[in-house]
Each structure stands twice: as C-alpha cells, then as structure tokens.
Amino acid sequence: MKVRLFIVVIAIGFFMSLSVNASGQDLAIKTNFIYDATSTVNLGTEVGLSPKWTLDVSGNLNLWSKDNHTKWKHWLVQPEARYWFCDRFSRDFLGAHLIAGAFNFGNIIPDNRYQGYAYGCGVAYGFAFMLSKHFNLELEAGIGYMYFDYEHFQCDGCGRKVADGIYHYFGPTKAAINLVFLF
C-alpha cells in the first residue's frame, strides 16, 4: 500500500508536469546525488508556473536490507514551491516544501527496530549553476519541522512491540546536489 501511494504521487507529479506547454526551460527532471550515494532511488520533476515560480516534486524510495536483521527502508515525497530571483532554473531561489513519508529502520541501533510515518514542512535556499543548454547543477539546503509517529520494537525482525512514540524535530529537512535535465 505504501509503495503504491509513493508511485501514484510521483506519477501524478510527472504527468502534471507533462501537461504544461514544454517550450524552453518549462520542465526539468532531476536526480539527487546525496540520495544516490545512500542507494536511495530518487526522481524529481519541476515545472515552470510563471517566469519566476516553479513547482518541484521529488520522491525517494529505499528498500535496502543489509541482511535479515539490518534494514534501512523508507519512502519520501517532497513537493516544493520555488521563487527564482532571476529567471526560473537559473541562479538563486527560495523554496517552501512539504514532506511526507514512511520508514522502517532495523538494527541501526542494535536490537531495535523503528517503523512509522513522518510529516513536515520547511524552507530552503538554493542555487542553480547552468552547465549547458539542457543541464544544470543545483545545490540546495533547507530547515524546518518534522513530526514522527512511530512504533518501537525490541528486535529488528518480529520482536515484541516496546512502545509507541511521537518525536518532534527541528533542523535540516532538505539537502540536495541535483543533476538537472531541462526540456
């Protein structure tokens, strides 16, 4: 169910971006090298809404398991409205983003597993370096708030449930080194 929701949200964002007139620099697809380094599959689409505004929707999926006991599984969707100080897809921008996802981390802290959902919002600053007519390198950092609703289990597999928990987090919510392809 969770993976289906992730795929549906990414597909909707992608097909919404295709419905826009795709003339010079109206549409972009991207990948985040930071997520790539952690074996997290990720894809982002960004569509121009006006000369200074864009809508970016990125999604991440990691189904990684080191063995039967160690897991680092999650999915995350992060839509962001961006205001560009120059033209869209070039130079400085400010963004406001939302975050929604689910996680299942096992044996990262020995003999413990945490699974649950995360929601949040934040603001970001970024800069896009124009590499060529169709490629940009984009750097972005953001801060904000996250709400975690989780269950804590004794072991990483099928152990007994220890507690339910809620965690409020303030701090970095976005970090990106994106390779961007512009249409």
C-alpha positions in Angstrom: 0.0 0.0 0.0 2.7 2.5 1.0 4.8 1.8 -2.1 1.7 2.1 -4.3 1.0 5.5 -2.8 4.6 6.6 -3.4 4.4 5.5 -7.1 1.0 7.2 -7.6 2.2 10.5 -6.1 5.4 10.5 -8.3 3.3 9.6 -11.4 0.8 12.4 -10.8 3.6 14.9 -10.4 5.3 13.7 -13.6 2.1 13.7 -15.7 1.1 17.1 -14.3 4.4 18.5 -15.4 3.9 17.0 -18.9 0.6 18.8 -19.3 2.4 22.2 -19.3 3.5 23.6 -22.7 7.1 22.3 -22.7 8.9 25.1 -24.5 12.3 26.4 -23.5 13.0 25.6 -19.8 9.5 24.9 -18.7 10.2 21.4 -17.5 13.0 19.6 -15.7 13.8 16.1 -14.4 16.5 15.6 -11.8 18.3 13.2 -9.5 19.9 14.0 -6.1 23.5 12.7 -5.8 23.2 12.7 -2.0 20.3 10.1 -2.2 22.2 8.2 -4.9 25.2 7.9 -2.5 22.9 6.1 0.0 21.4 3.7 -2.6 18.1 5.6 -2.5 16.2 5.6 -5.8 15.0 9.2 -6.4 13.4 11.2 -9.1 12.3 14.8 -9.2 10.3 16.8 -11.7 10.0 20.5 -11.8 7.6 22.6 -13.9 7.6 26.3 -14.6 4.4 28.0 -13.4 5.4 31.6 -14.3 8.6 33.5 -15.2 9.8 33.4 -11.5 7.9 30.4 -10.0 8.3 26.7 -10.3 6.8 23.6 -8.6 9.3 20.8 -7.8 8.1 17.3 -6.7 10.7 14.8 -5.7 10.3 11.3 -4.5 12.7 8.8 -2.8 12.4 5.1 -2.3 14.9 2.8 -0.4 14.1 -0.9 0.1 17.7 -1.7 1.3 18.3 -4.5 3.6 21.9 -5.5 4.5 20.8 -8.9 5.8 17.7 -10.4 7.6 18.4 -8.1 10.6 19.6 -4.8 9.3 17.1 -2.6 7.4 17.0 1.0 6.1 13.7 1.2 4.3 11.8 4.3 3.6 9.8 6.3 1.1 9.5 10.1 0.9 7.7 12.6 -1.2 8.7 16.3 -1.0 6.8 18.9 -3.1 8.3 22.4 -3.1 7.2 25.8 -4.5 10.2 27.8 -5.6 10.6 31.5 -6.2 13.6 32.3 -8.5 15.3 35.7 -8.1 16.5 35.7 -11.8 14.7 33.6 -14.4 13.4 30.2 -13.4 16.0 27.4 -13.4 18.9 29.8 -13.1 20.8 31.2 -10.1 19.3 31.8 -6.7 15.9 30.6 -5.4 13.9 30.3 -2.2 11.6 27.3 -1.6 8.9 26.2 0.7 8.5 22.4 1.0 6.2 19.8 2.5 7.4 16.3 3.5 5.5 13.0 3.8 6.9 9.5 4.2 7.2 6.2 6.0 10.2 4.4 7.4 11.3 1.0 8.8 14.8 1.1 10.3 16.0 -2.1 11.9 19.2 -2.9 13.8 20.7 0.6 13.1 20.6 0.8 16.9 21.5 -2.8 17.9 18.5 -5.0 18.7 15.9 -2.2 18.0 13.5 -1.5 15.1 11.5 1.6 14.5 8.7 2.0 12.0 6.2 4.7 11.3 5.4 7.9 9.4 6.9 11.3 9.1 5.3 14.6 8.1 6.8 18.1 7.9 7.5 21.4 6.2 10.4 23.7 5.8 12.1 26.5 3.8 15.1 26.2 1.6 17.7 28.2 -0.3 19.3 27.0 -3.5 21.5 28.0 -6.4 21.4 26.5 -9.9 24.6 26.5 -12.0 23.9 26.4 -15.7 26.3 23.8 -17.2 24.8 23.8 -20.7 21.6 24.5 -22.6 20.0 21.3 -21.1 21.9 20.6 -17.9 22.1 22.4 -14.5 23.8 21.5 -11.3 21.6 22.6 -8.4 22.7 23.0 -4.7 20.0 23.3 -2.0 19.7 23.3 1.8 16.6 23.6 3.9 15.5 23.7 7.5 12.1 23.0 9.1 10.0 20.9 11.3 9.2 17.1 11.2 6.6 15.1 13.1 7.4 11.4 13.6 4.8 8.9 14.7 6.5 5.6 15.2 6.4 2.2 16.9 9.5 0.8 18.7 10.2 -2.9 18.6 12.6 -4.9 20.8 14.4 -6.7 17.9 14.8 -5.9 14.3 12.7 -8.8 13.0 9.5 -9.9 14.6 10.2 -8.9 18.2 7.7 -7.6 20.6 6.5 -4.0 20.5 8.1 -1.9 23.2 6.3 1.4 22.8 4.5 3.9 20.6 6.2 7.2 20.2 6.0 10.7 18.8 9.0 12.8 18.1 9.2 16.5 17.1 12.3 17.5 15.2 13.5 21.0 14.2 16.6 21.2 12.0 17.8 20.3 8.5 14.9 19.0 6.3 16.5 19.1 2.9 19.9 18.7 1.3 20.4 18.3 -2.4 23.1 18.2 -5.1 20.9 17.7 -8.1 21.8 17.0 -11.7 19.0 18.6 -13.7 18.0 18.0 -17.3 15.9 20.8 -18.8 13.4 20.4 -21.6 
